[in-house]
C-alpha cells in the first residue's frame, strides 16, 4: 500500500528533482474525495508542515468475484510521518479488530452502526454502490471508524487494489525479499500435468473449505526469494497456512516486509532508470486512488523526499500475538490491547519514537538483508 504513495513522493525528486518528472509523477495519480466528513474541517488551513498521518487501505477484489459479495478492506495501514519528515512508521490494524462502527447513510443502504470487525466498515459504507461511489463511501466510513477508535484525523488517504502492486512488480521484473516462515498458498498451485490449478476450495468469505485432490499448492519456503509478479501477489495474500500459525499477524508482517523490499528496489533500480520509471508511474497511476487532503501532491513530494526505505519502521499491533474473543453476532475478533491503544495514541500525538524506545520488541523485523539482484 505504501509503495504507491512513497513512489509518488520519491519519484518527484529523482533524477535531480526536475519539474518535468514531478509533473509526470503527480499527473498519473487518480484523485478522489475519499475522506469525506472524516477529514479535517474545511475551514482549517492545511499545510504540509508538521506531523502527518495517511490512511492506506488495500482492497482485494479477486477475478470472477461475485459482485453481490461485500468488499472488505483486507489491509489497513496508518503511515505516520513525524514533524521533521525524515522517517516514517507503518502501523497495520488487524482486519479482525473489534471496533464500534458509527451509523452511516451512503444514500443507498444505510448502516445503523454497532460493533463489528474493522474491515466490515468499508463493506457497510460501500454496500449497494458501485464504482467510485463505492470507494468513496467505503473509505469514508472506515476513516470515521479509525478516527473514533484512535482520535486520528487522517491528513490524506489512498486506496489500491492488490492487483495494482502486481503491476509495479511487473515493471521491476521481480522483487527479492526474505521469507521469514514457510508459507503455503491456498490460492495457487498446479495439477499432475503441471497446469495451474487452485489447491483449495475457498468459501465466499475467503476462508478455506477443503483441499482439492490432485493439486499441489505453491509453497514459499523460509529463506531468500526473488518473486515474480504473480508469486508476490500470492505470497502477501496468505494468512491461513503459515508455518508459525500466526495468521493475520503473519500476513501483516509479510506485507510490511514486502513494502520495504519493493521500495528498496524501486529506489535502487527504478527511480534512476529512464526506461523503468515511466512504467512505474503509469502502473501506480492506474491502480491508486488518492485523497491528498487538500495539500497539493507536489507539496507532499517535496516534504517527504527525505523518507528513504531504510528510514521506514514497521510496527506490530498487540505485539504480534493473538488477543482473540468470540463476540455474539461477530464471531472471533481481535481485541486491541491497552499497549496497542498507546501505540495508536502515539501516532496521534507524534510520539511514536518514544513508544518504540519503550517497546523495541514491537518493531517488526524485516529479516536478513536481500542481496543485490
C-alpha positions as CSV (number, residue, x, y, z in Angstrom):
1,X,0.0,0.0,0.0
2,X,2.7,2.4,0.9
3,X,4.7,1.5,-2.2
4,X,2.5,3.7,-4.4
5,X,2.3,6.6,-2.0
6,X,6.1,6.6,-1.4
7,X,6.9,6.1,-5.1
8,X,4.9,9.2,-5.9
9,X,6.8,11.2,-3.4
10,X,10.3,9.8,-4.1
11,X,10.0,10.0,-7.8
12,X,9.4,13.7,-7.6
13,X,12.9,14.3,-6.6
14,X,14.6,11.5,-8.6
15,X,17.0,12.5,-11.4
16,X,17.6,15.8,-9.8
17,X,14.0,16.6,-8.9
18,X,13.2,18.1,-12.2
19,X,9.8,19.9,-12.6
20,X,9.0,17.7,-15.5
21,X,9.5,14.5,-13.5
22,X,7.5,15.8,-10.6
23,X,4.6,16.6,-13.0
24,X,4.9,13.2,-14.5
25,X,4.7,11.6,-11.1
26,X,1.7,13.5,-9.7
27,X,-0.1,13.7,-13.0
28,X,-0.6,9.9,-13.1
29,X,-2.5,9.7,-9.8
30,X,-6.3,9.2,-9.8
31,X,-7.7,11.7,-7.3
32,X,-10.9,11.4,-5.4
33,X,-12.6,12.7,-2.2
34,X,-12.2,9.6,0.0
35,X,-12.1,11.0,3.5
36,X,-15.3,13.0,3.3
37,X,-16.5,14.0,6.7
38,X,-13.6,12.2,8.3
39,X,-11.2,14.9,7.0
40,X,-10.1,17.9,9.0
41,X,-12.6,20.7,9.0
42,X,-12.6,22.6,5.6
43,X,-12.1,25.9,7.3
44,X,-8.8,24.7,8.8
45,X,-5.8,25.9,6.8
46,X,-3.9,22.8,5.5
47,X,-0.2,22.9,5.1
48,X,2.4,20.2,4.6
49,X,4.3,21.3,7.8
50,X,4.1,19.2,11.0
51,X,3.4,15.5,11.6
52,X,1.2,13.8,9.0
53,X,-0.9,10.6,9.1
54,X,-2.0,8.9,5.9
55,X,-4.7,6.2,5.9
56,X,-3.8,3.4,3.4
57,X,-6.4,0.8,2.5
58,X,-6.0,-2.3,0.4
59,X,-9.0,-3.9,-1.2
60,X,-8.5,-7.4,-2.6
61,X,-11.1,-8.0,-5.4
62,X,-10.4,-11.3,-7.0
63,X,-11.1,-12.3,-10.6
64,X,-14.7,-13.5,-11.1
65,X,-15.7,-12.3,-7.7
66,X,-19.5,-12.3,-7.1
67,X,-20.5,-8.6,-7.4
68,X,-23.2,-9.2,-4.7
69,X,-20.5,-10.0,-2.1
70,X,-19.5,-7.2,0.2
71,X,-16.0,-5.8,-0.4
72,X,-14.0,-5.6,2.8
73,X,-10.7,-3.9,3.5
74,X,-8.0,-6.6,3.5
75,X,-5.2,-4.2,4.6
76,X,-5.5,-1.2,6.8
77,X,-2.3,0.7,7.5
78,X,-1.6,4.0,9.2
79,X,1.5,5.7,7.6
80,X,2.9,8.2,10.2
81,X,5.3,10.9,9.2
82,X,6.9,12.7,12.2
83,X,7.1,16.5,12.2
84,X,10.7,16.5,10.9
85,X,9.7,14.5,7.8
86,X,12.9,12.4,7.9
87,X,11.4,9.0,8.7
88,X,8.1,7.1,8.6
89,X,6.2,4.4,10.6
90,X,3.9,1.8,9.2
91,X,1.2,0.5,11.7
92,X,-1.1,-2.2,10.5
93,X,-4.5,-2.6,12.0
94,X,-5.7,-6.2,12.1
95,X,-8.7,-6.6,9.8
96,X,-10.5,-8.6,12.5
97,X,-10.1,-5.9,15.2
98,X,-13.3,-5.4,17.2
99,X,-14.4,-1.8,16.9
100,X,-17.5,0.3,17.1
101,X,-18.5,1.4,13.6
102,X,-20.6,4.6,13.6
103,X,-24.0,4.8,11.9
104,X,-23.7,5.9,8.3
105,X,-26.0,6.7,5.4
106,X,-24.4,6.3,2.0
107,X,-27.6,7.2,0.1
108,X,-28.3,3.6,-0.9
109,X,-28.2,1.2,2.1
110,X,-27.9,3.0,5.5
111,X,-26.0,1.3,8.3
112,X,-27.3,1.6,11.8
113,X,-23.9,1.3,13.5
114,X,-22.6,-1.1,16.0
115,X,-19.7,-3.4,17.0
116,X,-18.1,-5.4,14.2
117,X,-14.7,-6.2,12.7
118,X,-12.9,-3.1,11.4
119,X,-12.7,-4.5,7.8
120,X,-16.5,-4.5,7.7
121,X,-16.6,-0.7,7.9
122,X,-15.5,-0.5,4.3
123,X,-18.2,-3.1,3.3
124,X,-21.0,-1.3,5.2
125,X,-20.1,2.0,3.7
126,X,-20.0,0.8,0.2
127,X,-22.8,-1.7,0.1
128,X,-25.4,-1.0,-2.6
129,X,-23.0,1.1,-4.5
130,X,-20.6,0.5,-7.4
131,X,-17.5,2.2,-8.9
132,X,-16.1,5.4,-7.5
133,X,-19.1,5.9,-5.2
134,X,-18.4,2.6,-3.5
135,X,-14.8,3.5,-3.0
136,X,-15.6,7.0,-1.6
137,X,-18.3,5.8,0.9
138,X,-16.5,2.7,1.9
139,X,-13.3,4.6,2.7
140,X,-15.2,7.4,4.5
141,X,-16.9,5.0,6.9
142,X,-13.6,3.2,7.5
143,X,-11.8,6.5,8.1
144,X,-14.6,7.6,10.5
145,X,-14.2,4.3,12.4
146,X,-10.4,4.8,12.7
147,X,-10.9,8.4,13.8
148,X,-13.4,7.3,16.5
149,X,-11.1,4.5,17.7
150,X,-7.8,6.4,17.7
151,X,-8.5,10.1,17.7
152,X,-6.5,10.4,14.5
153,X,-7.9,12.6,11.8
154,X,-6.2,11.4,8.6
155,X,-4.4,14.1,6.6
156,X,-4.7,12.1,3.4
157,X,-5.7,8.7,2.2
158,X,-5.1,6.2,-0.5
159,X,-6.8,3.0,-1.7
160,X,-5.4,0.4,-4.1
161,X,-6.5,-3.0,-5.3
162,X,-4.0,-5.7,-4.5
163,X,-3.7,-6.4,-8.3
164,X,-2.2,-3.0,-8.5
165,X,1.2,-3.7,-6.9
166,X,1.4,-6.8,-9.1
167,X,1.8,-4.4,-12.0
168,X,4.5,-2.5,-10.1
169,X,6.5,-5.7,-9.6
170,X,5.9,-6.4,-13.3
171,X,7.7,-3.3,-14.3
172,X,10.6,-4.1,-11.9
173,X,10.6,-7.7,-13.2
174,X,10.8,-9.3,-9.7
175,X,11.2,-8.4,-6.0
176,X,13.8,-10.0,-3.8
177,X,13.0,-10.5,-0.1
178,X,13.5,-12.7,2.9
179,X,10.5,-15.1,3.6
180,X,10.6,-15.5,7.4
181,X,8.3,-18.5,7.6
182,X,7.4,-21.2,5.2
183,X,4.1,-20.2,3.6
184,X,1.7,-22.5,1.7
185,X,-0.7,-20.9,-0.8
186,X,-4.4,-21.6,-0.6
187,X,-5.0,-19.8,-4.0
188,X,-2.3,-21.0,-6.4
189,X,-1.0,-24.5,-7.3
190,X,-0.6,-27.0,-10.1
191,X,-2.1,-30.3,-11.1
192,X,-0.3,-33.5,-12.0
193,X,0.3,-32.3,-15.5
194,X,1.9,-29.1,-14.2
195,X,-1.1,-26.9,-15.2
196,X,-2.1,-24.0,-12.9
197,X,-4.9,-25.0,-10.6
198,X,-6.5,-23.9,-7.3
199,X,-5.3,-26.2,-4.4
200,X,-8.2,-25.4,-2.1
201,X,-11.9,-24.7,-2.3
202,X,-12.5,-21.2,-0.8
203,X,-15.7,-20.1,1.0
204,X,-17.3,-16.8,-0.1
205,X,-15.8,-15.1,3.0
206,X,-12.3,-16.1,1.9
207,X,-11.8,-18.9,4.4
208,X,-10.6,-22.4,3.4
209,X,-13.2,-25.0,2.8
210,X,-11.3,-28.1,1.7
211,X,-8.2,-29.3,-0.1
212,X,-8.7,-30.2,-3.8
213,X,-7.3,-33.7,-4.6
214,X,-4.5,-33.9,-7.1
215,X,-3.5,-30.3,-6.8
216,X,-0.1,-29.3,-5.3
217,X,-0.1,-25.8,-3.7
218,X,2.7,-23.3,-4.2
219,X,5.0,-23.2,-1.2
220,X,7.3,-20.3,-0.3
221,X,9.9,-21.8,1.9
222,X,11.7,-19.9,4.6
223,X,14.8,-18.1,3.1
224,X,15.7,-15.6,0.4
225,X,13.5,-15.5,-2.6
226,X,13.1,-13.4,-5.8
227,X,9.4,-13.4,-6.5
228,X,7.8,-12.7,-9.9
229,X,4.6,-10.6,-10.0
230,X,2.2,-13.5,-9.7
231,X,4.2,-15.0,-6.8
232,X,4.5,-11.7,-5.0
233,X,0.7,-11.1,-5.1
234,X,0.0,-14.7,-4.0
235,X,2.6,-14.6,-1.1
236,X,1.3,-11.4,0.5
237,X,-2.3,-12.7,0.4
238,X,-1.6,-15.7,2.5
239,X,-2.7,-16.0,6.2
240,X,-4.2,-19.5,6.6
241,X,-1.3,-21.9,6.1
242,X,1.7,-20.1,7.7
243,X,4.3,-22.3,9.4
244,X,4.1,-20.3,12.7
245,X,0.3,-20.3,12.7
246,X,0.3,-16.5,13.1
247,X,-2.4,-15.9,10.5
248,X,-3.3,-12.2,10.1
249,X,-0.3,-11.1,12.2
250,X,2.0,-13.1,9.8
251,X,0.3,-11.6,6.8
252,X,0.7,-8.1,8.3
253,X,4.4,-8.6,8.8
254,X,4.9,-10.1,5.3
255,X,3.0,-7.2,3.7
256,X,5.2,-4.7,5.6
257,X,8.4,-6.6,4.7
258,X,7.2,-6.7,1.1
259,X,6.6,-2.9,1.1
260,X,10.1,-2.2,2.2
261,X,11.6,-4.7,-0.3
262,X,9.8,-3.1,-3.2
263,X,10.6,0.4,-2.1
264,X,14.3,-0.5,-1.8
265,X,14.2,-2.0,-5.3
266,X,12.3,0.9,-6.7
267,X,14.8,3.4,-5.4
268,X,17.9,1.4,-6.5
269,X,16.7,0.2,-9.9
270,X,13.6,2.2,-10.8
271,X,13.8,5.9,-10.0
272,X,17.1,6.3,-11.8
273,X,16.1,4.3,-14.8
274,X,14.7,6.3,-17.7
275,X,13.2,3.1,-19.1
276,X,11.5,1.8,-15.9
277,X,10.4,5.0,-14.2
278,X,7.6,5.9,-16.7
279,X,6.2,2.4,-16.4
280,X,6.3,2.5,-12.6
281,X,4.5,5.8,-12.6
282,X,1.9,4.6,-15.0
283,X,1.3,1.4,-13.1
284,X,0.7,3.3,-9.8
285,X,-1.4,5.9,-11.5
286,X,-3.7,3.2,-13.0
287,X,-4.2,1.4,-9.7
288,X,-4.2,4.0,-6.9
289,X,-6.9,6.4,-5.9
290,X,-5.7,9.2,-3.6
291,X,-7.2,11.9,-1.4
292,X,-4.5,14.4,-1.0
293,X,-6.3,16.1,1.9
294,X,-6.3,19.5,0.2
295,X,-2.5,19.6,0.1
296,X,-1.0,19.5,-3.5
297,X,0.8,16.3,-4.3
298,X,3.8,18.3,-5.3
299,X,4.0,19.6,-1.7
300,X,3.7,16.0,-0.4
301,X,6.5,15.0,-2.8
302,X,9.0,17.7,-1.6
303,X,8.1,17.3,2.0
304,X,8.6,13.6,2.1
305,X,11.7,13.5,-0.1
306,X,13.9,12.6,3.0
307,X,12.0,9.4,3.7
308,X,14.1,6.6,2.3
309,X,13.2,2.9,2.5
310,X,15.7,2.3,5.4
311,X,14.0,5.1,7.3
312,X,10.7,3.2,7.5
313,X,9.9,1.4,10.7
314,X,7.2,-1.2,10.7
315,X,5.2,-1.8,13.9
316,X,3.1,-4.7,15.2
317,X,-0.2,-4.2,17.0
318,X,-0.8,-6.4,20.0
319,X,3.0,-7.1,19.9
320,X,2.2,-9.6,17.1
321,X,0.4,-12.0,19.4
322,X,-3.3,-13.0,19.4
323,X,-5.8,-11.5,21.7
324,X,-9.0,-13.0,20.4
325,X,-12.5,-13.1,21.8
326,X,-15.7,-14.7,20.5
327,X,-18.3,-12.0,20.1
328,X,-22.0,-12.8,19.6
329,X,-23.1,-11.9,16.1
330,X,-19.5,-11.1,15.1
331,X,-17.5,-14.3,15.6
332,X,-13.9,-14.5,16.6
333,X,-12.4,-11.0,16.8
334,X,-9.1,-9.4,17.8
335,X,-9.2,-7.1,20.8
336,X,-6.6,-4.3,20.7
337,X,-4.6,-4.4,23.9
338,X,-4.1,-1.3,26.1
339,X,-0.5,-1.1,24.8
340,X,-1.8,-1.2,21.2
341,X,-4.0,1.7,22.0
342,X,-0.9,3.5,23.5
343,X,0.8,3.0,20.1
344,X,-2.2,4.4,18.2
345,X,-2.3,7.4,20.5
346,X,1.4,7.9,20.0
347,X,0.7,8.1,16.2
348,X,-2.0,10.7,17.0
349,X,0.4,12.7,19.3
350,X,3.6,12.3,17.2
351,X,5.4,10.4,20.0
352,X,6.0,7.1,18.1
353,X,9.8,7.4,18.6
354,X,9.3,7.4,22.3
355,X,6.9,4.4,22.1
356,X,9.4,2.4,20.0
357,X,12.2,3.2,22.5
358,X,10.0,1.9,25.3
359,X,8.7,-1.2,23.3
360,X,11.5,-2.3,21.0
361,X,10.0,-5.8,20.5
362,X,7.0,-4.2,18.8
363,X,9.2,-3.4,15.8
364,X,8.6,-6.0,13.0
365,X,11.9,-7.4,11.8
366,X,12.4,-7.3,8.0
367,X,14.6,-10.4,8.0
368,X,18.2,-10.6,6.6
369,X,19.1,-8.0,4.1
370,X,18.3,-9.0,0.5
371,X,21.4,-9.5,-1.7
372,X,21.7,-7.3,-4.8
373,X,19.9,-8.6,-7.9
